[in-house]
Amino acid sequence: MVARVVLSDAGQDAVLGADTESLVARLTRAAYEVALRHRPDKPFTELELALWQEIRTVVLGAPAAGTPEAA
């Protein structure tokens, strides 16, 4: 069982349940895999774009338009 996480910001609490924890886990995994594929000799902007594309895929469940995955 996943423990509930409570975040507090300016007096507003948000309770993160199992669905949110699952999303965070999938995003973490996606970001880690992108970072492992990224070579240090590439520009940081390429890493940033790859992270954006992968996170978008996880959140929306579909590749970003104009990316190789969308073709």
Distance bins in CASP14 RR format, pairs under 12 A and 6 or more apart:
PFRMAT RR
TARGET T0000
AUTHOR 0000-0000-0000
RMODE 2
METHOD distances of the structure
MODEL  1
1 17 0 0 0 0 0 1 0 0 0 0 0
1 18 0 0 0 0 1 0 0 0 0 0 0
1 21 0 0 0 0 0 1 0 0 0 0 0
2 16 0 0 0 0 1 0 0 0 0 0 0
2 17 1 0 0 1 0 0 0 0 0 0 0
2 18 1 0 1 0 0 0 0 0 0 0 0
2 19 0 0 0 0 1 0 0 0 0 0 0
2 20 0 0 0 0 1 0 0 0 0 0 0
2 21 1 0 1 0 0 0 0 0 0 0 0
2 22 0 0 0 0 1 0 0 0 0 0 0
2 23 0 0 0 0 0 1 0 0 0 0 0
2 24 0 0 0 0 0 1 0 0 0 0 0
2 25 0 0 0 0 1 0 0 0 0 0 0
3 15 0 0 0 0 0 1 0 0 0 0 0
3 16 0 0 0 0 1 0 0 0 0 0 0
3 17 0 0 0 0 1 0 0 0 0 0 0
3 18 0 0 0 0 1 0 0 0 0 0 0
3 20 0 0 0 0 0 1 0 0 0 0 0
3 21 0 0 0 0 1 0 0 0 0 0 0
4 13 0 0 0 0 0 1 0 0 0 0 0
4 14 0 0 0 0 0 1 0 0 0 0 0
4 15 1 0 1 0 0 0 0 0 0 0 0
4 16 1 0 0 1 0 0 0 0 0 0 0
4 17 1 0 1 0 0 0 0 0 0 0 0
4 18 0 0 0 0 1 0 0 0 0 0 0
4 19 0 0 0 0 0 1 0 0 0 0 0
4 20 0 0 0 0 1 0 0 0 0 0 0
4 21 0 0 0 0 1 0 0 0 0 0 0
5 13 0 0 0 0 0 1 0 0 0 0 0
5 14 0 0 0 0 1 0 0 0 0 0 0
5 15 1 0 0 1 0 0 0 0 0 0 0
5 16 1 0 1 0 0 0 0 0 0 0 0
5 17 1 0 0 1 0 0 0 0 0 0 0
5 18 0 0 0 0 0 1 0 0 0 0 0
5 20 1 0 0 1 0 0 0 0 0 0 0
5 21 1 0 0 1 0 0 0 0 0 0 0
5 24 0 0 0 0 1 0 0 0 0 0 0
6 12 0 0 0 0 0 1 0 0 0 0 0
6 13 1 0 1 0 0 0 0 0 0 0 0
6 14 1 0 0 1 0 0 0 0 0 0 0
6 15 1 0 1 0 0 0 0 0 0 0 0
6 16 1 0 0 1 0 0 0 0 0 0 0
6 17 0 0 0 0 1 0 0 0 0 0 0
6 20 0 0 0 0 0 1 0 0 0 0 0
7 13 1 0 0 1 0 0 0 0 0 0 0
7 14 1 0 1 0 0 0 0 0 0 0 0
7 15 0 0 0 0 1 0 0 0 0 0 0
7 16 1 0 0 1 0 0 0 0 0 0 0
7 17 0 0 0 0 0 1 0 0 0 0 0
7 20 0 0 0 0 1 0 0 0 0 0 0
7 24 0 0 0 0 0 1 0 0 0 0 0
8 14 0 0 0 0 1 0 0 0 0 0 0
8 15 0 0 0 0 0 1 0 0 0 0 0
8 16 0 0 0 0 0 1 0 0 0 0 0
14 20 0 0 0 0 1 0 0 0 0 0 0
15 21 0 0 0 0 0 1 0 0 0 0 0
16 22 0 0 0 0 0 1 0 0 0 0 0
16 23 0 0 0 0 1 0 0 0 0 0 0
16 24 1 0 0 1 0 0 0 0 0 0 0
16 25 0 0 0 0 0 1 0 0 0 0 0
17 23 0 0 0 0 1 0 0 0 0 0 0
17 24 0 0 0 0 1 0 0 0 0 0 0
17 25 0 0 0 0 0 1 0 0 0 0 0
18 24 0 0 0 0 0 1 0 0 0 0 0
18 25 0 0 0 0 0 1 0 0 0 0 0
19 25 0 0 0 0 0 1 0 0 0 0 0
19 26 0 0 0 0 0 1 0 0 0 0 0
20 26 0 0 0 0 0 1 0 0 0 0 0
20 27 0 0 0 0 0 1 0 0 0 0 0
20 59 0 0 0 0 0 1 0 0 0 0 0
21 27 0 0 0 0 0 1 0 0 0 0 0
21 28 0 0 0 0 0 1 0 0 0 0 0
22 28 0 0 0 0 0 1 0 0 0 0 0
22 29 0 0 0 0 0 1 0 0 0 0 0
22 58 0 0 0 0 0 1 0 0 0 0 0
23 29 0 0 0 0 0 1 0 0 0 0 0
23 30 0 0 0 0 0 1 0 0 0 0 0
23 55 0 0 0 0 0 1 0 0 0 0 0
23 58 1 0 0 1 0 0 0 0 0 0 0
23 59 1 0 0 1 0 0 0 0 0 0 0
23 60 0 0 0 0 0 1 0 0 0 0 0
23 61 0 0 0 0 0 1 0 0 0 0 0
24 30 0 0 0 0 0 1 0 0 0 0 0
24 31 0 0 0 0 0 1 0 0 0 0 0
24 55 0 0 0 0 0 1 0 0 0 0 0
24 58 0 0 0 0 0 1 0 0 0 0 0
24 59 0 0 0 0 0 1 0 0 0 0 0
25 31 0 0 0 0 0 1 0 0 0 0 0
25 32 0 0 0 0 0 1 0 0 0 0 0
25 58 0 0 0 0 0 1 0 0 0 0 0
26 32 0 0 0 0 0 1 0 0 0 0 0
26 33 0 0 0 0 0 1 0 0 0 0 0
26 54 0 0 0 0 0 1 0 0 0 0 0
26 55 0 0 0 0 1 0 0 0 0 0 0
26 57 0 0 0 0 1 0 0 0 0 0 0
26 58 1 0 1 0 0 0 0 0 0 0 0
26 59 0 0 0 0 1 0 0 0 0 0 0
26 61 0 0 0 0 0 1 0 0 0 0 0
27 33 0 0 0 0 0 1 0 0 0 0 0
27 34 0 0 0 0 0 1 0 0 0 0 0
27 51 0 0 0 0 1 0 0 0 0 0 0
27 52 0 0 0 0 0 1 0 0 0 0 0
27 54 0 0 0 0 1 0 0 0 0 0 0
27 55 1 0 1 0 0 0 0 0 0 0 0
27 56 0 0 0 0 0 1 0 0 0 0 0
27 57 0 0 0 0 0 1 0 0 0 0 0
27 58 1 0 1 0 0 0 0 0 0 0 0
27 59 1 0 0 1 0 0 0 0 0 0 0
28 34 0 0 0 0 0 1 0 0 0 0 0
28 35 0 0 0 0 0 1 0 0 0 0 0
28 51 0 0 0 0 0 1 0 0 0 0 0
28 54 0 0 0 0 0 1 0 0 0 0 0
28 55 0 0 0 0 0 1 0 0 0 0 0
28 58 0 0 0 0 1 0 0 0 0 0 0
29 35 0 0 0 0 0 1 0 0 0 0 0
29 36 0 0 0 0 0 1 0 0 0 0 0
29 54 0 0 0 0 1 0 0 0 0 0 0
29 55 0 0 0 0 0 1 0 0 0 0 0
29 57 0 0 0 0 0 1 0 0 0 0 0
29 58 0 0 0 0 1 0 0 0 0 0 0
30 36 0 0 0 0 0 1 0 0 0 0 0
30 37 0 0 0 0 0 1 0 0 0 0 0
30 50 0 0 0 0 1 0 0 0 0 0 0
30 51 0 0 0 0 1 0 0 0 0 0 0
30 52 0 0 0 0 0 1 0 0 0 0 0
30 53 0 0 0 0 1 0 0 0 0 0 0
30 54 1 0 1 0 0 0 0 0 0 0 0
30 55 1 0 0 1 0 0 0 0 0 0 0
30 56 0 0 0 0 1 0 0 0 0 0 0
30 57 1 0 0 1 0 0 0 0 0 0 0
30 58 1 0 1 0 0 0 0 0 0 0 0
30 59 0 0 0 0 1 0 0 0 0 0 0
30 61 0 0 0 0 0 1 0 0 0 0 0
31 37 0 0 0 0 0 1 0 0 0 0 0
31 38 0 0 0 0 0 1 0 0 0 0 0
31 47 0 0 0 0 0 1 0 0 0 0 0
31 48 0 0 0 0 0 1 0 0 0 0 0
31 50 0 0 0 0 1 0 0 0 0 0 0
31 51 1 0 1 0 0 0 0 0 0 0 0
31 52 0 0 0 0 0 1 0 0 0 0 0
31 53 0 0 0 0 0 1 0 0 0 0 0
31 54 1 0 0 1 0 0 0 0 0 0 0
31 55 1 0 0 1 0 0 0 0 0 0 0
31 56 0 0 0 0 0 1 0 0 0 0 0
31 57 0 0 0 0 0 1 0 0 0 0 0
31 58 0 0 0 0 1 0 0 0 0 0 0
32 38 0 0 0 0 0 1 0 0 0 0 0
32 51 0 0 0 0 0 1 0 0 0 0 0
32 54 0 0 0 0 1 0 0 0 0 0 0
32 55 0 0 0 0 0 1 0 0 0 0 0
32 58 0 0 0 0 0 1 0 0 0 0 0
33 50 0 0 0 0 1 0 0 0 0 0 0
33 51 0 0 0 0 0 1 0 0 0 0 0
33 53 0 0 0 0 0 1 0 0 0 0 0
33 54 1 0 0 1 0 0 0 0 0 0 0
33 55 0 0 0 0 0 1 0 0 0 0 0
33 57 0 0 0 0 0 1 0 0 0 0 0
33 58 0 0 0 0 0 1 0 0 0 0 0
34 42 0 0 0 0 0 1 0 0 0 0 0
34 46 0 0 0 0 0 1 0 0 0 0 0
34 47 1 0 0 1 0 0 0 0 0 0 0
34 48 0 0 0 0 1 0 0 0 0 0 0
34 49 0 0 0 0 1 0 0 0 0 0 0
34 50 1 0 1 0 0 0 0 0 0 0 0
34 51 1 0 1 0 0 0 0 0 0 0 0
34 52 0 0 0 0 1 0 0 0 0 0 0
34 53 0 0 0 0 1 0 0 0 0 0 0
34 54 1 0 1 0 0 0 0 0 0 0 0
34 55 0 0 0 0 1 0 0 0 0 0 0
34 56 0 0 0 0 0 1 0 0 0 0 0
34 57 0 0 0 0 0 1 0 0 0 0 0
34 58 0 0 0 0 0 1 0 0 0 0 0
35 42 0 0 0 0 0 1 0 0 0 0 0
35 44 0 0 0 0 0 1 0 0 0 0 0
35 46 0 0 0 0 0 1 0 0 0 0 0
35 47 1 0 0 1 0 0 0 0 0 0 0
35 48 0 0 0 0 0 1 0 0 0 0 0
35 50 0 0 0 0 1 0 0 0 0 0 0
35 51 1 0 0 1 0 0 0 0 0 0 0
35 54 0 0 0 0 1 0 0 0 0 0 0
36 47 0 0 0 0 0 1 0 0 0 0 0
36 50 0 0 0 0 0 1 0 0 0 0 0
36 51 0 0 0 0 0 1 0 0 0 0 0
36 54 0 0 0 0 0 1 0 0 0 0 0
37 46 0 0 0 0 0 1 0 0 0 0 0
37 47 0 0 0 0 1 0 0 0 0 0 0
37 50 1 0 0 1 0 0 0 0 0 0 0
37 51 0 0 0 0 0 1 0 0 0 0 0
37 53 0 0 0 0 0 1 0 0 0 0 0
37 54 0 0 0 0 1 0 0 0 0 0 0
38 44 0 0 0 0 1 0 0 0 0 0 0
38 45 0 0 0 0 0 1 0 0 0 0 0
38 46 1 0 0 1 0 0 0 0 0 0 0
38 47 1 0 1 0 0 0 0 0 0 0 0
38 48 0 0 0 0 1 0 0 0 0 0 0
38 49 0 0 0 0 0 1 0 0 0 0 0
38 50 1 0 0 1 0 0 0 0 0 0 0
38 51 0 0 0 0 1 0 0 0 0 0 0
38 54 0 0 0 0 0 1 0 0 0 0 0
39 46 0 0 0 0 1 0 0 0 0 0 0
39 47 0 0 0 0 1 0 0 0 0 0 0
39 50 0 0 0 0 0 1 0 0 0 0 0
40 46 0 0 0 0 0 1 0 0 0 0 0
40 47 0 0 0 0 1 0 0 0 0 0 0
41 47 0 0 0 0 0 1 0 0 0 0 0
42 48 0 0 0 0 0 1 0 0 0 0 0
42 49 0 0 0 0 0 1 0 0 0 0 0
42 50 0 0 0 0 1 0 0 0 0 0 0
43 49 0 0 0 0 1 0 0 0 0 0 0
43 50 0 0 0 0 0 1 0 0 0 0 0
44 50 0 0 0 0 0 1 0 0 0 0 0
44 51 0 0 0 0 0 1 0 0 0 0 0
45 51 0 0 0 0 0 1 0 0 0 0 0
45 52 0 0 0 0 0 1 0 0 0 0 0
46 52 0 0 0 0 0 1 0 0 0 0 0
46 53 0 0 0 0 0 1 0 0 0 0 0
47 53 0 0 0 0 0 1 0 0 0 0 0
47 54 0 0 0 0 0 1 0 0 0 0 0
48 54 0 0 0 0 0 1 0 0 0 0 0
48 55 0 0 0 0 0 1 0 0 0 0 0
49 55 0 0 0 0 0 1 0 0 0 0 0
49 56 0 0 0 0 0 1 0 0 0 0 0
49 64 0 0 0 0 1 0 0 0 0 0 0
49 66 0 0 0 0 0 1 0 0 0 0 0
49 67 0 0 0 0 1 0 0 0 0 0 0
50 56 0 0 0 0 0 1 0 0 0 0 0
50 57 0 0 0 0 0 1 0 0 0 0 0
50 64 0 0 0 0 0 1 0 0 0 0 0
50 67 0 0 0 0 1 0 0 0 0 0 0
50 68 0 0 0 0 0 1 0 0 0 0 0
50 69 0 0 0 0 0 1 0 0 0 0 0
51 57 0 0 0 0 0 1 0 0 0 0 0
51 58 0 0 0 0 0 1 0 0 0 0 0
51 64 0 0 0 0 0 1 0 0 0 0 0
52 58 0 0 0 0 0 1 0 0 0 0 0
52 59 0 0 0 0 0 1 0 0 0 0 0
52 60 0 0 0 0 0 1 0 0 0 0 0
52 63 0 0 0 0 0 1 0 0 0 0 0
52 64 1 0 0 1 0 0 0 0 0 0 0
52 67 0 0 0 0 1 0 0 0 0 0 0
53 59 0 0 0 0 0 1 0 0 0 0 0
53 60 0 0 0 0 0 1 0 0 0 0 0
53 61 0 0 0 0 0 1 0 0 0 0 0
53 62 0 0 0 0 0 1 0 0 0 0 0
53 63 1 0 0 1 0 0 0 0 0 0 0
53 64 1 0 1 0 0 0 0 0 0 0 0
53 65 0 0 0 0 0 1 0 0 0 0 0
53 66 0 0 0 0 1 0 0 0 0 0 0
53 67 1 0 1 0 0 0 0 0 0 0 0
53 68 0 0 0 0 1 0 0 0 0 0 0
53 69 1 0 0 1 0 0 0 0 0 0 0
53 70 0 0 0 0 1 0 0 0 0 0 0
54 60 0 0 0 0 0 1 0 0 0 0 0
54 61 0 0 0 0 0 1 0 0 0 0 0
54 63 0 0 0 0 1 0 0 0 0 0 0
54 64 0 0 0 0 1 0 0 0 0 0 0
54 67 0 0 0 0 1 0 0 0 0 0 0
54 69 0 0 0 0 1 0 0 0 0 0 0
55 61 0 0 0 0 0 1 0 0 0 0 0
55 63 0 0 0 0 0 1 0 0 0 0 0
55 64 0 0 0 0 1 0 0 0 0 0 0
56 62 0 0 0 0 1 0 0 0 0 0 0
56 63 1 0 0 1 0 0 0 0 0 0 0
56 64 1 0 1 0 0 0 0 0 0 0 0
56 65 0 0 0 0 1 0 0 0 0 0 0
56 66 0 0 0 0 0 1 0 0 0 0 0
56 67 0 0 0 0 1 0 0 0 0 0 0
56 69 0 0 0 0 0 1 0 0 0 0 0
56 70 0 0 0 0 0 1 0 0 0 0 0
57 63 1 0 1 0 0 0 0 0 0 0 0
57 64 1 0 0 1 0 0 0 0 0 0 0
57 65 0 0 0 0 0 1 0 0 0 0 0
57 67 0 0 0 0 1 0 0 0 0 0 0
57 68 0 0 0 0 0 1 0 0 0 0 0
57 69 1 0 0 1 0 0 0 0 0 0 0
57 70 0 0 0 0 1 0 0 0 0 0 0
58 64 0 0 0 0 0 1 0 0 0 0 0
58 69 0 0 0 0 0 1 0 0 0 0 0
60 69 0 0 0 0 0 1 0 0 0 0 0
60 70 0 0 0 0 0 1 0 0 0 0 0
61 69 0 0 0 0 0 1 0 0 0 0 0
61 70 0 0 0 0 0 1 0 0 0 0 0
62 69 0 0 0 0 1 0 0 0 0 0 0
62 70 1 0 0 1 0 0 0 0 0 0 0
63 69 1 1 0 0 0 0 0 0 0 0 0
63 70 1 0 1 0 0 0 0 0 0 0 0
63 71 0 0 0 0 1 0 0 0 0 0 0
64 70 1 0 0 1 0 0 0 0 0 0 0
64 71 0 0 0 0 0 1 0 0 0 0 0
65 71 0 0 0 0 1 0 0 0 0 0 0
END
